[in-house]
Amino acid sequence: MKTLEIVTYILPSYWASYLLNGDESGIQSEDMYFCDEFLAKHNLPSPVSCSDESWFAHRNDSNNRLAGDVLTYSFLV
């Protein structure tokens, strides 16, 4: 019997609406590409939740080349 576990990643906060709601209106196509590429690379489904408060970070798990606000995203795998 396979069990599910929650994994977390620190990712850009502006990905939240796209990742959680599928809302493409608040994200540029280049950022959407990087987001989809990250999910595919790590074989992840859409996240089940993210943290309520964002914070500034110089790096994040997506290897995003820019510092910025991030959230902790939780994925059920």
CNS distance restraints for C-alpha pairs under 8 A (distance, minus, plus):
assign (resid   4 and name CA) (resid  76 and name CA) 6.44 0.50 0.50
assign (resid   4 and name CA) (resid  77 and name CA) 5.42 0.50 0.50
assign (resid   5 and name CA) (resid  76 and name CA) 5.72 0.50 0.50
assign (resid   5 and name CA) (resid  77 and name CA) 5.46 0.50 0.50
assign (resid   6 and name CA) (resid  74 and name CA) 6.26 0.50 0.50
assign (resid   6 and name CA) (resid  75 and name CA) 5.46 0.50 0.50
assign (resid   6 and name CA) (resid  76 and name CA) 4.65 0.50 0.50
assign (resid   6 and name CA) (resid  77 and name CA) 6.22 0.50 0.50
assign (resid   7 and name CA) (resid  74 and name CA) 5.73 0.50 0.50
assign (resid   7 and name CA) (resid  75 and name CA) 5.28 0.50 0.50
assign (resid   7 and name CA) (resid  76 and name CA) 6.54 0.50 0.50
assign (resid   7 and name CA) (resid  77 and name CA) 7.14 0.50 0.50
assign (resid   8 and name CA) (resid  72 and name CA) 6.39 0.50 0.50
assign (resid   8 and name CA) (resid  73 and name CA) 5.45 0.50 0.50
assign (resid   8 and name CA) (resid  74 and name CA) 4.51 0.50 0.50
assign (resid   8 and name CA) (resid  75 and name CA) 6.15 0.50 0.50
assign (resid   9 and name CA) (resid  61 and name CA) 6.08 0.50 0.50
assign (resid   9 and name CA) (resid  72 and name CA) 5.67 0.50 0.50
assign (resid   9 and name CA) (resid  73 and name CA) 5.40 0.50 0.50
assign (resid   9 and name CA) (resid  74 and name CA) 6.77 0.50 0.50
assign (resid  10 and name CA) (resid  60 and name CA) 5.39 0.50 0.50
assign (resid  10 and name CA) (resid  61 and name CA) 5.39 0.50 0.50
assign (resid  10 and name CA) (resid  62 and name CA) 7.73 0.50 0.50
assign (resid  10 and name CA) (resid  70 and name CA) 6.33 0.50 0.50
assign (resid  10 and name CA) (resid  71 and name CA) 5.69 0.50 0.50
assign (resid  10 and name CA) (resid  72 and name CA) 4.61 0.50 0.50
assign (resid  10 and name CA) (resid  73 and name CA) 6.29 0.50 0.50
assign (resid  11 and name CA) (resid  15 and name CA) 7.48 0.50 0.50
assign (resid  11 and name CA) (resid  60 and name CA) 5.48 0.50 0.50
assign (resid  11 and name CA) (resid  61 and name CA) 5.86 0.50 0.50
assign (resid  11 and name CA) (resid  62 and name CA) 6.09 0.50 0.50
assign (resid  11 and name CA) (resid  70 and name CA) 5.37 0.50 0.50
assign (resid  11 and name CA) (resid  71 and name CA) 5.75 0.50 0.50
assign (resid  11 and name CA) (resid  72 and name CA) 6.49 0.50 0.50
assign (resid  11 and name CA) (resid  73 and name CA) 6.91 0.50 0.50
assign (resid  12 and name CA) (resid  16 and name CA) 7.69 0.50 0.50
assign (resid  12 and name CA) (resid  60 and name CA) 7.15 0.50 0.50
assign (resid  12 and name CA) (resid  64 and name CA) 7.99 0.50 0.50
assign (resid  12 and name CA) (resid  68 and name CA) 7.04 0.50 0.50
assign (resid  12 and name CA) (resid  69 and name CA) 6.04 0.50 0.50
assign (resid  12 and name CA) (resid  70 and name CA) 4.32 0.50 0.50
assign (resid  12 and name CA) (resid  71 and name CA) 6.27 0.50 0.50
assign (resid  13 and name CA) (resid  54 and name CA) 6.61 0.50 0.50
assign (resid  13 and name CA) (resid  69 and name CA) 5.63 0.50 0.50
assign (resid  13 and name CA) (resid  70 and name CA) 4.44 0.50 0.50
assign (resid  13 and name CA) (resid  71 and name CA) 5.18 0.50 0.50
assign (resid  14 and name CA) (resid  26 and name CA) 7.71 0.50 0.50
assign (resid  14 and name CA) (resid  27 and name CA) 7.14 0.50 0.50
assign (resid  14 and name CA) (resid  69 and name CA) 7.92 0.50 0.50
assign (resid  14 and name CA) (resid  70 and name CA) 7.89 0.50 0.50
assign (resid  15 and name CA) (resid  19 and name CA) 5.95 0.50 0.50
assign (resid  15 and name CA) (resid  27 and name CA) 7.11 0.50 0.50
assign (resid  15 and name CA) (resid  32 and name CA) 7.91 0.50 0.50
assign (resid  15 and name CA) (resid  35 and name CA) 7.21 0.50 0.50
assign (resid  16 and name CA) (resid  20 and name CA) 5.77 0.50 0.50
assign (resid  16 and name CA) (resid  21 and name CA) 7.80 0.50 0.50
assign (resid  16 and name CA) (resid  50 and name CA) 7.58 0.50 0.50
assign (resid  17 and name CA) (resid  21 and name CA) 5.32 0.50 0.50
assign (resid  17 and name CA) (resid  22 and name CA) 6.58 0.50 0.50
assign (resid  17 and name CA) (resid  23 and name CA) 5.58 0.50 0.50
assign (resid  17 and name CA) (resid  24 and name CA) 7.70 0.50 0.50
assign (resid  17 and name CA) (resid  26 and name CA) 7.25 0.50 0.50
assign (resid  18 and name CA) (resid  22 and name CA) 4.44 0.50 0.50
assign (resid  18 and name CA) (resid  23 and name CA) 4.57 0.50 0.50
assign (resid  18 and name CA) (resid  24 and name CA) 5.57 0.50 0.50
assign (resid  18 and name CA) (resid  26 and name CA) 7.48 0.50 0.50
assign (resid  18 and name CA) (resid  27 and name CA) 7.11 0.50 0.50
assign (resid  18 and name CA) (resid  32 and name CA) 7.83 0.50 0.50
assign (resid  19 and name CA) (resid  23 and name CA) 7.73 0.50 0.50
assign (resid  19 and name CA) (resid  46 and name CA) 5.96 0.50 0.50
assign (resid  19 and name CA) (resid  47 and name CA) 6.66 0.50 0.50
assign (resid  20 and name CA) (resid  46 and name CA) 6.54 0.50 0.50
assign (resid  20 and name CA) (resid  47 and name CA) 6.25 0.50 0.50
assign (resid  20 and name CA) (resid  48 and name CA) 7.18 0.50 0.50
assign (resid  20 and name CA) (resid  49 and name CA) 7.21 0.50 0.50
assign (resid  24 and name CA) (resid  28 and name CA) 7.83 0.50 0.50
assign (resid  24 and name CA) (resid  32 and name CA) 7.80 0.50 0.50
assign (resid  27 and name CA) (resid  31 and name CA) 6.36 0.50 0.50
assign (resid  27 and name CA) (resid  32 and name CA) 6.35 0.50 0.50
assign (resid  28 and name CA) (resid  32 and name CA) 6.19 0.50 0.50
assign (resid  29 and name CA) (resid  33 and name CA) 6.19 0.50 0.50
assign (resid  30 and name CA) (resid  34 and name CA) 6.48 0.50 0.50
assign (resid  31 and name CA) (resid  35 and name CA) 6.12 0.50 0.50
assign (resid  32 and name CA) (resid  36 and name CA) 6.13 0.50 0.50
assign (resid  33 and name CA) (resid  37 and name CA) 5.98 0.50 0.50
assign (resid  34 and name CA) (resid  38 and name CA) 6.10 0.50 0.50
assign (resid  35 and name CA) (resid  39 and name CA) 6.43 0.50 0.50
assign (resid  35 and name CA) (resid  62 and name CA) 7.95 0.50 0.50
assign (resid  36 and name CA) (resid  40 and name CA) 6.18 0.50 0.50
assign (resid  37 and name CA) (resid  41 and name CA) 5.98 0.50 0.50
assign (resid  38 and name CA) (resid  42 and name CA) 6.28 0.50 0.50
assign (resid  38 and name CA) (resid  62 and name CA) 6.36 0.50 0.50
assign (resid  39 and name CA) (resid  43 and name CA) 5.73 0.50 0.50
assign (resid  39 and name CA) (resid  44 and name CA) 4.91 0.50 0.50
assign (resid  39 and name CA) (resid  45 and name CA) 6.90 0.50 0.50
assign (resid  39 and name CA) (resid  46 and name CA) 7.93 0.50 0.50
assign (resid  40 and name CA) (resid  44 and name CA) 6.39 0.50 0.50
assign (resid  44 and name CA) (resid  75 and name CA) 7.07 0.50 0.50
assign (resid  44 and name CA) (resid  77 and name CA) 7.13 0.50 0.50
assign (resid  45 and name CA) (resid  75 and name CA) 6.94 0.50 0.50
assign (resid  45 and name CA) (resid  76 and name CA) 7.56 0.50 0.50
assign (resid  45 and name CA) (resid  77 and name CA) 7.60 0.50 0.50
assign (resid  46 and name CA) (resid  75 and name CA) 6.83 0.50 0.50
assign (resid  47 and name CA) (resid  73 and name CA) 6.26 0.50 0.50
assign (resid  47 and name CA) (resid  74 and name CA) 5.42 0.50 0.50
assign (resid  47 and name CA) (resid  75 and name CA) 4.39 0.50 0.50
assign (resid  47 and name CA) (resid  76 and name CA) 6.97 0.50 0.50
assign (resid  48 and name CA) (resid  73 and name CA) 7.75 0.50 0.50
assign (resid  48 and name CA) (resid  74 and name CA) 5.83 0.50 0.50
assign (resid  48 and name CA) (resid  75 and name CA) 5.61 0.50 0.50
assign (resid  48 and name CA) (resid  76 and name CA) 6.68 0.50 0.50
assign (resid  49 and name CA) (resid  73 and name CA) 5.92 0.50 0.50
assign (resid  49 and name CA) (resid  74 and name CA) 5.34 0.50 0.50
assign (resid  49 and name CA) (resid  75 and name CA) 7.38 0.50 0.50
assign (resid  50 and name CA) (resid  71 and name CA) 6.38 0.50 0.50
assign (resid  50 and name CA) (resid  72 and name CA) 5.39 0.50 0.50
assign (resid  50 and name CA) (resid  73 and name CA) 4.17 0.50 0.50
assign (resid  50 and name CA) (resid  74 and name CA) 5.88 0.50 0.50
assign (resid  51 and name CA) (resid  71 and name CA) 5.65 0.50 0.50
assign (resid  51 and name CA) (resid  72 and name CA) 5.23 0.50 0.50
assign (resid  51 and name CA) (resid  73 and name CA) 6.56 0.50 0.50
assign (resid  52 and name CA) (resid  71 and name CA) 7.72 0.50 0.50
assign (resid  53 and name CA) (resid  71 and name CA) 6.92 0.50 0.50
assign (resid  54 and name CA) (resid  69 and name CA) 5.88 0.50 0.50
assign (resid  54 and name CA) (resid  70 and name CA) 5.32 0.50 0.50
assign (resid  54 and name CA) (resid  71 and name CA) 5.01 0.50 0.50
assign (resid  55 and name CA) (resid  68 and name CA) 7.97 0.50 0.50
assign (resid  55 and name CA) (resid  69 and name CA) 5.10 0.50 0.50
assign (resid  55 and name CA) (resid  70 and name CA) 5.57 0.50 0.50
assign (resid  55 and name CA) (resid  71 and name CA) 6.95 0.50 0.50
assign (resid  56 and name CA) (resid  67 and name CA) 7.38 0.50 0.50
assign (resid  56 and name CA) (resid  68 and name CA) 5.27 0.50 0.50
assign (resid  56 and name CA) (resid  69 and name CA) 4.31 0.50 0.50
assign (resid  56 and name CA) (resid  70 and name CA) 6.20 0.50 0.50
assign (resid  57 and name CA) (resid  67 and name CA) 5.80 0.50 0.50
assign (resid  57 and name CA) (resid  68 and name CA) 5.64 0.50 0.50
assign (resid  57 and name CA) (resid  69 and name CA) 6.17 0.50 0.50
assign (resid  57 and name CA) (resid  70 and name CA) 6.57 0.50 0.50
assign (resid  58 and name CA) (resid  66 and name CA) 7.26 0.50 0.50
assign (resid  58 and name CA) (resid  67 and name CA) 4.24 0.50 0.50
assign (resid  58 and name CA) (resid  68 and name CA) 6.53 0.50 0.50
assign (resid  59 and name CA) (resid  63 and name CA) 6.82 0.50 0.50
assign (resid  59 and name CA) (resid  64 and name CA) 6.91 0.50 0.50
assign (resid  59 and name CA) (resid  65 and name CA) 7.75 0.50 0.50
assign (resid  59 and name CA) (resid  66 and name CA) 7.38 0.50 0.50
assign (resid  59 and name CA) (resid  67 and name CA) 5.81 0.50 0.50
assign (resid  59 and name CA) (resid  68 and name CA) 7.89 0.50 0.50
assign (resid  60 and name CA) (resid  64 and name CA) 6.42 0.50 0.50
assign (resid  60 and name CA) (resid  70 and name CA) 7.32 0.50 0.50
